[in-house]
Amino acid sequence: MEFSGAARFHDSLTQFKTYEDYLDSKVTPMDLFYLQSRELARKLVEHGHKGTILSREEFEEKKAAAQAAEPAKSNAYYNRSRPMTLASAGKELKDNFLKALAEREEANRSGKMTSVIFIRDHNTLGQEVSGYIDYAHRLKTQDFEPYFSGKKRLMPGRSDLCYCNWKTQVTTSNSSPNFEVIYDDPNGLLFKNKRDKKILNPDPSSAPGEDSSRTFLQSDLYIHVAVYDHNIRTV
């Protein structure tokens, strides 16, 4: 991460234990030679004879702020540097759908890609349901280990991007952190990516959109599944 000059300046204050140490950093050997007094040299620095200098109050305030920010910066570095834990790691996946999710897990967790999953199948009550799921959002809010291990089945719900229960005629739509749902467009249902504002079109008879792709999968676990991938370009 690149820091601004101001941020680097504030961080450098933490190297000084006292205000006097800060003033001493501005005193040169030539100053001491001519003045013959470190206290006098410090006074000249403090009074601005060596350029813009922080007052004692400003020094203490900015040093405290820099020290308070250090734990957050350390945590951010730790989070970036530690290995990513994948729920699919080490799992023996036989179904094409689960394999497809595993292939996309790292990219969706890291933000390189945002995938939308379409599922049509029967719920536990035997009712036919279908819906679109924001995969990246689900990965952040749910433990996917039970899905990859076969203990649970991934199914759309009322809080997902779109949901329809064909038996009860209950339908819902919700925007997610990654997508805005557009359901009143003449072209039909659309998903607008919130980061790059590009449109993902789930209509099988239309192109999926710029930087997007559509993959239909044959699955032994569901009646019908498809995955729409939207790649995020980095500038």
C-alpha positions as CSV (number, residue, x, y, z in Angstrom):
1,M,0.0,0.0,0.0
2,E,1.3,3.5,-0.9
3,F,1.1,6.1,1.8
4,S,0.9,9.9,1.2
5,G,3.7,12.2,2.3
6,A,1.6,13.4,5.2
7,A,0.9,9.9,6.4
8,R,4.7,9.0,6.2
9,F,5.5,12.2,8.2
10,H,3.0,11.3,10.9
11,D,4.3,7.8,11.1
12,S,7.9,9.1,11.4
13,L,7.0,10.9,14.6
14,T,6.7,7.5,16.5
15,Q,10.5,7.1,16.3
16,F,10.9,10.0,18.7
17,K,10.4,9.2,22.4
18,T,10.2,12.9,23.5
19,Y,9.7,16.3,21.9
20,E,13.3,17.1,22.7
21,D,14.4,14.1,20.6
22,Y,12.3,15.5,17.8
23,L,14.0,18.9,18.1
24,D,17.4,17.2,18.2
25,S,16.7,15.6,14.9
26,K,16.8,19.1,13.4
27,V,20.0,20.2,15.1
28,T,23.2,19.8,13.0
29,P,26.8,19.3,14.2
30,M,27.5,22.7,12.8
31,D,24.8,24.2,15.0
32,L,26.4,22.7,18.1
33,F,29.8,23.8,17.0
34,Y,28.8,27.5,16.8
35,L,26.3,27.7,19.6
36,Q,28.2,25.5,22.1
37,S,24.8,24.7,23.7
38,R,22.3,21.9,22.8
39,E,19.5,23.8,24.7
40,L,20.1,26.9,22.7
41,A,20.1,24.9,19.5
42,R,16.8,23.3,20.5
43,K,15.3,26.8,21.2
44,L,16.3,28.0,17.8
45,V,14.7,25.0,16.1
46,E,11.5,25.3,18.2
47,H,11.1,29.0,17.3
48,G,11.2,28.2,13.6
49,H,14.7,29.2,12.7
50,K,15.3,25.8,11.0
51,G,12.0,25.8,9.0
52,T,8.5,24.8,9.9
53,I,8.5,22.9,13.3
54,L,5.7,21.4,15.3
55,S,4.9,22.9,18.6
56,R,5.1,20.6,21.7
57,E,1.3,20.3,21.7
58,E,1.1,19.5,17.9
59,F,3.9,17.0,18.3
60,E,2.2,15.1,21.1
61,E,-1.2,15.2,19.3
62,K,0.2,13.9,16.0
63,K,2.4,11.3,17.6
64,A,-0.6,9.9,19.6
65,A,-2.6,9.7,16.4
66,A,0.2,7.9,14.6
67,Q,0.6,5.4,17.4
68,A,-3.2,4.8,17.6
69,A,-3.2,4.0,13.8
70,E,-0.4,1.4,14.1
71,P,-2.5,-1.5,15.3
72,A,-5.0,-1.0,12.5
73,K,-2.2,-0.9,9.9
74,S,-0.7,-4.1,11.4
75,N,-4.0,-5.9,11.2
76,A,-4.5,-4.7,7.6
77,Y,-1.1,-6.1,6.6
78,Y,-1.8,-9.3,8.4
79,N,-5.1,-9.8,6.7
80,R,-3.5,-9.1,3.3
81,S,-0.5,-11.4,3.9
82,R,-2.1,-14.4,5.5
83,P,-3.1,-17.3,3.2
84,M,-6.7,-17.3,2.1
85,T,-8.7,-20.2,3.6
86,L,-10.9,-21.9,1.0
87,A,-13.9,-23.9,2.1
88,S,-13.5,-26.2,-0.9
89,A,-9.8,-27.0,-0.1
90,G,-9.2,-30.7,0.2
91,K,-12.7,-31.7,-0.7
92,E,-13.3,-34.6,-3.2
93,L,-15.9,-33.0,-5.4
94,K,-17.7,-35.2,-8.0
95,D,-20.6,-33.0,-9.0
96,N,-20.0,-30.5,-11.8
97,F,-21.8,-27.7,-10.0
98,L,-19.7,-28.0,-6.9
99,K,-16.6,-28.3,-9.0
100,A,-17.5,-25.0,-10.7
101,L,-18.1,-23.3,-7.4
102,A,-14.7,-24.5,-6.1
103,E,-13.0,-23.2,-9.2
104,R,-14.5,-19.8,-8.6
105,E,-14.2,-19.6,-4.8
106,E,-10.8,-17.9,-4.6
107,A,-11.6,-15.3,-7.2
108,N,-15.0,-14.4,-5.6
109,R,-13.4,-14.2,-2.1
110,S,-10.6,-11.9,-3.3
111,G,-12.9,-9.6,-5.4
112,K,-11.4,-10.5,-8.8
113,M,-14.7,-11.9,-9.8
114,T,-18.4,-11.6,-8.8
115,S,-20.4,-14.7,-9.8
116,V,-24.2,-15.0,-9.8
117,I,-25.5,-18.5,-9.3
118,F,-28.9,-19.6,-10.8
119,I,-30.5,-22.7,-9.2
120,R,-33.9,-24.3,-9.9
121,D,-34.9,-27.3,-7.8
122,H,-37.3,-28.5,-5.1
123,N,-37.1,-27.3,-1.5
124,T,-37.5,-29.5,1.6
125,L,-41.3,-29.2,1.2
126,G,-41.2,-30.5,-2.3
127,Q,-42.0,-27.1,-3.8
128,E,-40.3,-25.9,-6.9
129,V,-38.2,-22.8,-6.3
130,S,-35.6,-20.9,-8.3
131,G,-33.4,-17.9,-7.8
132,Y,-30.2,-16.0,-8.3
133,I,-27.5,-16.0,-5.6
134,D,-24.6,-13.5,-5.2
135,Y,-21.9,-16.0,-4.7
136,A,-19.3,-13.6,-3.3
137,H,-21.7,-12.2,-0.8
138,R,-22.8,-15.7,0.3
139,L,-19.2,-16.7,0.8
140,K,-18.8,-13.8,3.2
141,T,-21.9,-14.4,5.2
142,Q,-22.1,-18.2,5.3
143,D,-19.9,-21.2,6.0
144,F,-19.6,-23.1,2.7
145,E,-17.8,-26.1,4.1
146,P,-21.1,-28.0,4.6
147,Y,-22.0,-27.3,1.0
148,F,-18.7,-28.6,-0.4
149,S,-18.7,-31.6,1.9
150,G,-22.2,-32.6,0.9
151,K,-23.8,-32.0,4.3
152,K,-26.1,-29.2,3.0
153,R,-27.5,-28.2,-0.4
154,L,-27.1,-24.6,-1.6
155,M,-30.5,-23.2,-2.3
156,P,-31.9,-19.7,-3.2
157,G,-33.8,-17.9,-0.4
158,R,-35.9,-14.8,0.0
159,S,-32.8,-12.7,0.9
160,D,-31.0,-13.5,-2.3
161,L,-30.9,-11.4,-5.5
162,C,-34.0,-13.0,-6.8
163,Y,-36.3,-15.8,-5.5
164,C,-39.4,-17.4,-6.7
165,N,-41.5,-20.2,-5.1
166,W,-43.6,-21.5,-8.0
167,K,-46.0,-23.3,-5.7
168,T,-46.9,-20.4,-3.4
169,Q,-46.2,-17.7,-6.0
170,V,-43.9,-15.8,-3.5
171,T,-41.3,-13.8,-5.3
172,T,-38.6,-11.4,-3.9
173,S,-35.7,-9.4,-5.2
174,N,-32.9,-7.8,-3.2
175,S,-29.8,-5.8,-4.2
176,S,-26.6,-7.1,-2.7
177,P,-23.2,-5.5,-1.9
178,N,-22.1,-6.5,-5.4
179,F,-25.2,-6.2,-7.6
180,E,-28.2,-3.9,-8.0
181,V,-31.2,-5.8,-9.3
182,I,-33.0,-4.1,-12.2
183,Y,-36.4,-5.8,-12.7
184,D,-38.3,-3.1,-14.6
185,D,-36.1,-2.9,-17.7
186,P,-37.7,-3.6,-21.1
187,N,-35.0,-6.2,-21.7
188,G,-36.1,-8.1,-18.6
189,L,-34.2,-8.9,-15.4
190,L,-30.7,-7.4,-15.2
191,F,-28.0,-7.2,-12.6
192,K,-25.8,-4.1,-12.4
193,N,-22.4,-4.5,-10.9
194,K,-21.9,-1.9,-8.2
195,R,-18.1,-1.6,-8.7
196,D,-17.8,-1.1,-12.5
197,K,-21.5,-0.3,-13.2
198,K,-21.6,-2.9,-16.0
199,I,-24.7,-4.9,-16.7
200,L,-25.0,-8.7,-16.4
201,N,-27.9,-10.1,-18.4
202,P,-29.1,-13.6,-17.2
203,D,-31.4,-14.0,-20.2
204,P,-30.2,-17.2,-22.0
205,S,-31.2,-15.8,-25.4
206,S,-29.0,-12.6,-24.9
207,A,-25.3,-12.0,-24.5
208,P,-24.4,-12.0,-20.8
209,G,-22.7,-8.5,-21.1
210,E,-19.3,-7.0,-21.1
211,D,-16.7,-8.8,-19.0
212,S,-19.3,-11.4,-18.2
213,S,-19.8,-15.1,-19.2
214,R,-22.5,-17.7,-18.8
215,T,-21.9,-21.4,-18.0
216,F,-24.7,-24.0,-18.0
217,L,-23.9,-27.0,-15.9
218,Q,-25.2,-30.6,-15.8
219,S,-25.6,-31.4,-12.2
220,D,-26.8,-34.6,-10.4
221,L,-27.9,-32.4,-7.4
222,Y,-30.2,-29.9,-9.1
223,I,-32.8,-29.7,-11.9
224,H,-31.2,-26.7,-13.4
225,V,-28.0,-24.7,-12.5
226,A,-26.0,-22.0,-14.3
227,V,-23.2,-19.7,-13.3
228,Y,-22.7,-16.1,-14.5
229,D,-19.2,-14.8,-14.0
230,H,-18.4,-11.1,-14.0
231,N,-14.7,-10.3,-14.1
232,I,-13.6,-7.1,-12.3
233,R,-11.0,-5.2,-14.3
234,T,-8.3,-3.5,-12.2
235,V,-6.9,-0.2,-13.5
